[in-house]
Amino acid sequence: MHVNWQPAPRPQTSPRFAAVLFDLGETLIDFKPVHTRQMLRVAAGEAYAYLASLGGKLPSPERFYRSQSWSLHRALLWSHLRRRDFNSLDLLRRSCRRFGVSEDDSTLAELAWRWYSPIIPHTTMEPDLPATLHALRSAGIKLGLVSNTFVPGFVHDRHLAAAGLLEFFPVRVYSCETRFRKPHRRIFELALSALKTDPRDALFVGDRVKTDIRGAVRAGMCAALKDPKGLSSARHGAHHVIGSIQEVPAIVFPTL
C-alpha cells in the first residue's frame, strides 16, 4: 500500500513517555470480516500448490484441506487449554515430513507465507499511520510491537514490510516465539527490556481490554484503548480511549 504523506514537524515539548508499544491486529493493521472456512480453503489451496510444485506426495486437495484444518483446530484447542500460543511453524514442519518435502528454512518460510498471504487483501490500515509513526520516531520516541499470534513472526514481518511499517518497529515480540501471551505481564516486560524503557515511561496501545489494556496496566504501563467505532461505554481500566492512532502523539505530548 502506497501512501503519499509529509513528515510531521517534530514537537518542541517534552514527551510524557519515552516509548510507545502497539498491538498488531485491529490496532496497527485492521482485518476485515471474512468467512473463516472459505479463507482457510483458499490458503490450503495455495499451500497445496506449493507443496505439489516441490514434488510432495500429497493426498487429494479435499483430504489435504481436512487434515490441515483438523491439525490447526487441535493446536488451537490445546493452546487455549495451556493459555500459551503455539507456533504454526511446528505444524508446517510436520506437514513437510509427512508429504516428503524438505524442511529447510526457505521452504518453511514460503509455505508459511502461502498459508497467510490470502488474508492480506482483506486488511487495511489508517492512511496517516506512517506519518504518525514517523512523527513519533523523529521526536525520539522508541517504538515497539507486542502481539498474540500463532503465525510465525517472520510472516508478520513480511506483511509489515509490504505495508511500509516494519522500519518503525525495531522491537517486535510475538507470543508464539515466547512462553507468554498477553495479558501476562512478562511478554510486555520482554519488549520493554529490549527497548531499555521503564514501564512507567511507556504507553501501550491496543484494541482488546482483556489482553491489551489489563495486561499493560499489570505491567505498570499507561494504556490506551483503540475504539474507532465507539463501542466501549467505559474505559475498562484504560487511561485513554482513542479512535485512531493519529491521536497517540497528543497523549505522548499532552500540550499539543
Order of alpha helices (4+ residues) and beta strands (2+ residues): beta-beta-alpha-alpha-alpha-alpha-beta-alpha-beta-alpha-beta-alpha-beta-alpha-beta-beta-alpha
